[in-house]
Amino acid sequence: MTKDVRAARDAFEERIFSRQKEIEDEALRRLPKSPKAAREFLTKYCVGLMEEVPPMFIKLRESLMTKYTNNRE
């Protein structure tokens, strides 16, 4: 089961890390014009990521329950 959990987590983290420079560059672009806009951009980005986690893990939980409780041998 650990492999399945790690696979879900790793895919999510890979997507985040692959965009890290893009997100940081955008925040830095906004910073000189408006520190508030840069802060709001980063906050919105982070909140968006946090909102993805519960549905992702609910889906994972359902997948694990199906995979590991229905395949008893």
Backbone as a printed PyTorch tensor [residue, N CA C, xyz], in Angstrom:
tensor([[[  0.8230,  -1.1820,   0.0000],
         [  0.0000,   0.0000,   0.0000],
         [  0.8790,   1.2620,   0.0000]],

        [[  1.9970,   1.1770,   0.6590],
         [  2.9050,   2.3220,   0.7340],
         [  3.3100,   2.8020,  -0.6500]],

        [[  3.5270,   1.8770,  -1.5570],
         [  3.9060,   2.2480,  -2.9240],
         [  2.8200,   3.0820,  -3.5890]],

        [[  1.5750,   2.7280,  -3.3550],
         [  0.4590,   3.4710,  -3.9470],
         [  0.3640,   4.8840,  -3.3680]],

        [[  0.5580,   4.9960,  -2.0690],
         [  0.5160,   6.3080,  -1.4160],
         [  1.6620,   7.1670,  -1.9260]],

        [[  2.8400,   6.6010,  -1.9760],
         [  3.9970,   7.3640,  -2.4630],
         [  3.8300,   7.7800,  -3.9160]],

        [[  3.2420,   6.9270,  -4.7310],
         [  3.0360,   7.2660,  -6.1390],
         [  2.1140,   8.4720,  -6.2730]],

        [[  1.0440,   8.5000,  -5.4870],
         [  0.1240,   9.6440,  -5.5260],
         [  0.8260,  10.9050,  -5.0320]],

        [[  1.5310,  10.7910,  -3.9340],
         [  2.2550,  11.9380,  -3.3680],
         [  3.3400,  12.4240,  -4.3140]],

        [[  4.1060,  11.4960,  -4.8650],
         [  5.2210,  11.8740,  -5.7290],
         [  4.7470,  12.5940,  -6.9860]],

        [[  3.6490,  12.1560,  -7.5620],
         [  3.1190,  12.8250,  -8.7540],
         [  2.7120,  14.2550,  -8.4270]],

        [[  2.0720,  14.4450,  -7.2900],
         [  1.6580,  15.7830,  -6.8490],
         [  2.8840,  16.6630,  -6.6170]],

        [[  3.8650,  16.1410,  -5.9050],
         [  5.0720,  16.9120,  -5.6310],
         [  5.8410,  17.2380,  -6.9110]],

        [[  5.9140,  16.3060,  -7.8140],
         [  6.6230,  16.5420,  -9.0750],
         [  5.9780,  17.6940,  -9.8390]],

        [[  4.6660,  17.7170,  -9.8670],
         [  3.9620,  18.8080, -10.5520],
         [  4.2710,  20.1420,  -9.8880]],

        [[  4.2870,  20.1660,  -8.5670],
         [  4.5880,  21.3970,  -7.8360],
         [  6.0290,  21.8350,  -8.1130]],

        [[  6.9690,  20.9260,  -7.9410],
         [  8.3780,  21.2780,  -8.1070],
         [  8.7140,  21.6610,  -9.5430]],

        [[  8.0310,  21.0640, -10.5070],
         [  8.3210,  21.3860, -11.9060],
         [  7.9070,  22.8190, -12.2470]],

        [[  6.9790,  23.3920, -11.4800],
         [  6.5260,  24.7690, -11.7160],
         [  7.1520,  25.7700, -10.7440]],

        [[  8.0120,  25.3190,  -9.8580],
         [  8.5250,  26.1780,  -8.7980],
         [  9.1840,  27.4450,  -9.3390]],

        [[ 10.0760,  27.3010, -10.3000],
         [ 10.7650,  28.4670, -10.8480],
         [  9.7700,  29.4180, -11.5040]],

        [[  8.8410,  28.8880, -12.2480],
         [  7.8180,  29.7120, -12.9040],
         [  7.0320,  30.5250, -11.8710]],

        [[  6.6310,  29.8880, -10.7930],
         [  5.8560,  30.5640,  -9.7440],
         [  6.7030,  31.6300,  -9.0590]],

        [[  7.9360,  31.2760,  -8.7200],
         [  8.8290,  32.2460,  -8.0730],
         [  9.1140,  33.4330,  -8.9840]],

        [[  9.3500,  33.1600, -10.2650],
         [  9.6140,  34.2500, -11.2080],
         [  8.4210,  35.1950, -11.3210]],

        [[  7.2360,  34.6170, -11.3450],
         [  6.0310,  35.4520, -11.4320],
         [  5.8690,  36.3080, -10.1830]],

        [[  6.1170,  35.7460,  -9.0320],
         [  6.0350,  36.5210,  -7.7850],
         [  7.0810,  37.6350,  -7.7790]],

        [[  8.2840,  37.3250,  -8.2260],
         [  9.3380,  38.3430,  -8.2740],
         [  9.0260,  39.4330,  -9.2970]],

        [[  8.3630,  39.0680, -10.3770],
         [  7.9630,  40.0510, -11.3750],
         [  6.9640,  41.0440, -10.7850]],

        [[  6.0700,  40.5480,  -9.9490],
         [  5.0370,  41.3940,  -9.3430],
         [  5.5600,  42.2150,  -8.1630]],

        [[  6.5860,  41.7230,  -7.5210],
         [  7.0620,  42.3240,  -6.2790],
         [  7.4220,  43.8160,  -6.3760]],

        [[  8.2180,  44.2380,  -7.3600],
         [  8.5790,  45.6560,  -7.4040],
         [  7.3750,  46.5870,  -7.6040]],

        [[  6.4150,  46.1280,  -8.3830],
         [  5.2270,  46.9370,  -8.6600],
         [  4.2980,  46.9770,  -7.4500]],

        [[  4.1540,  45.8100,  -6.8180],
         [  3.2130,  45.7240,  -5.6980],
         [  3.5370,  44.5080,  -4.8310]],

        [[  4.1990,  44.7280,  -3.7000],
         [  4.4480,  43.6060,  -2.7910],
         [  3.1470,  42.9000,  -2.3940]],

        [[  2.0810,  43.6670,  -2.2690],
         [  0.7930,  43.0680,  -1.9160],
         [  0.3320,  42.1110,  -3.0220]],

        [[  0.4840,  42.5050,  -4.2800],
         [  0.0880,  41.6380,  -5.4000],
         [  0.9250,  40.3640,  -5.4310]],

        [[  2.2140,  40.4930,  -5.1480],
         [  3.0860,  39.3160,  -5.1210],
         [  2.6510,  38.3710,  -4.0050]],

        [[  2.3710,  38.9350,  -2.8450],
         [  1.9330,  38.1410,  -1.6950],
         [  0.5940,  37.4540,  -1.9910]],

        [[ -0.3350,  38.1880,  -2.5880],
         [ -1.6380,  37.6080,  -2.9250],
         [ -1.5080,  36.4990,  -3.9640]],

        [[ -0.6220,  36.6980,  -4.9290],
         [ -0.3770,  35.6730,  -5.9440],
         [  0.1130,  34.3830,  -5.2920]],

        [[  1.1110,  34.5000,  -4.4130],
         [  1.6560,  33.3150,  -3.7470],
         [  0.6320,  32.6720,  -2.8120]],

        [[ -0.1320,  33.5000,  -2.1280],
         [ -1.1680,  32.9640,  -1.2320],
         [ -2.2060,  32.1940,  -2.0300]],

        [[ -2.6630,  32.7770,  -3.1300],
         [ -3.6620,  32.1040,  -3.9660],
         [ -3.1090,  30.7840,  -4.5100]],

        [[ -1.8650,  30.7950,  -4.9240],
         [ -1.2370,  29.5810,  -5.4380],
         [ -1.1880,  28.4970,  -4.3570]],

        [[ -0.7320,  28.8650,  -3.1730],
         [ -0.6080,  27.9010,  -2.0730],
         [ -1.9670,  27.3740,  -1.6220]],

        [[ -2.9380,  28.2540,  -1.5220],
         [ -4.2810,  27.8290,  -1.1280],
         [ -4.8490,  26.8770,  -2.1800]],

        [[ -4.6090,  27.1790,  -3.4440],
         [ -5.0670,  26.2930,  -4.5150],
         [ -4.4740,  24.8990,  -4.3880]],

        [[ -3.1900,  24.8370,  -4.0630],
         [ -2.5570,  23.5240,  -3.8680],
         [ -3.1650,  22.7970,  -2.6780]],

        [[ -3.3660,  23.5360,  -1.5840],
         [ -3.9390,  22.9090,  -0.3830],
         [ -5.3490,  22.3840,  -0.6510]],

        [[ -6.0980,  23.0720,  -1.5000],
         [ -7.4570,  22.6290,  -1.8060],
         [ -7.4710,  21.3740,  -2.6630]],

        [[ -6.3890,  21.1050,  -3.3620],
         [ -6.2930,  19.8910,  -4.1780],
         [ -6.0560,  18.6400,  -3.3440]],

        [[ -5.4520,  18.7990,  -2.1780],
         [ -5.0120,  17.6470,  -1.3920],
         [ -6.1670,  16.7850,  -0.8680]],

        [[ -7.1780,  17.3590,  -0.1980],
         [ -8.2360,  16.4760,   0.3140],
         [ -8.9190,  15.6280,  -0.7690]],

        [[ -9.3350,  16.2180,  -1.9000],
         [ -9.9450,  15.3450,  -2.9180],
         [ -8.9820,  14.2880,  -3.4550]],

        [[ -7.6970,  14.6650,  -3.5610],
         [ -6.7030,  13.7080,  -4.0500],
         [ -6.6010,  12.5130,  -3.1020]],

        [[ -6.5840,  12.7860,  -1.8050],
         [ -6.4470,  11.6890,  -0.8540],
         [ -7.7590,  10.9280,  -0.6390]],

        [[ -8.8750,  11.5680,  -0.8380],
         [-10.1500,  10.8360,  -0.8060],
         [-10.1830,   9.8410,  -1.9570]],

        [[ -9.7810,  10.2920,  -3.1220],
         [ -9.7200,   9.4000,  -4.2830],
         [ -8.7260,   8.2660,  -4.0260]],

        [[ -7.5840,   8.6000,  -3.4470],
         [ -6.5880,   7.5780,  -3.1220],
         [ -7.1490,   6.5850,  -2.1140]],

        [[ -7.8140,   7.0910,  -1.0810],
         [ -8.4080,   6.2040,  -0.0650],
         [ -9.3780,   5.2270,  -0.7130]],

        [[-10.2350,   5.7360,  -1.6020],
         [-11.2000,   4.8560,  -2.2690],
         [-10.4880,   3.8160,  -3.1230]],

        [[ -9.4530,   4.2420,  -3.7910],
         [ -8.6800,   3.3300,  -4.6230],
         [ -8.0150,   2.2370,  -3.7800]],

        [[ -7.4470,   2.6490,  -2.6480],
         [ -6.7840,   1.6790,  -1.7730],
         [ -7.7850,   0.7010,  -1.1720]],

        [[ -8.9170,   1.2150,  -0.7630],
         [ -9.9360,   0.3310,  -0.1820],
         [-10.3920,  -0.7040,  -1.1950]],

        [[-10.6110,  -0.2510,  -2.4160],
         [-11.0410,  -1.1730,  -3.4610],
         [ -9.9450,  -2.1950,  -3.7700]],

        [[ -8.7430,  -1.6840,  -3.9100],
         [ -7.6340,  -2.5680,  -4.3000],
         [ -7.2930,  -3.5760,  -3.2120]],

        [[ -7.2860,  -3.1450,  -1.9730],
         [ -6.7840,  -4.0270,  -0.9130],
         [ -7.8600,  -4.7560,  -0.1150]],

        [[ -9.1100,  -4.3580,  -0.2010],
         [-10.1430,  -5.1070,   0.5240],
         [-10.9070,  -6.0530,  -0.3970]],

        [[-10.9070,  -5.7580,  -1.6780],
         [-11.6550,  -6.6120,  -2.6020],
         [-10.7810,  -7.6920,  -3.2360]],

        [[ -9.5160,  -7.6670,  -2.9540],
         [ -8.6040,  -8.6320,  -3.5610],
         [ -7.9660,  -9.5340,  -2.5230]],

        [[ -8.7560,  -9.9640,  -1.5770],
         [ -8.2250, -10.8760,  -0.5540],
         [ -8.0020, -12.2570,  -1.1570]],

        [[ -6.8720, -12.7830,  -0.8310],
         [ -6.5720, -14.1320,  -1.3290],
         [ -6.2090, -15.0340,  -0.1870]]])
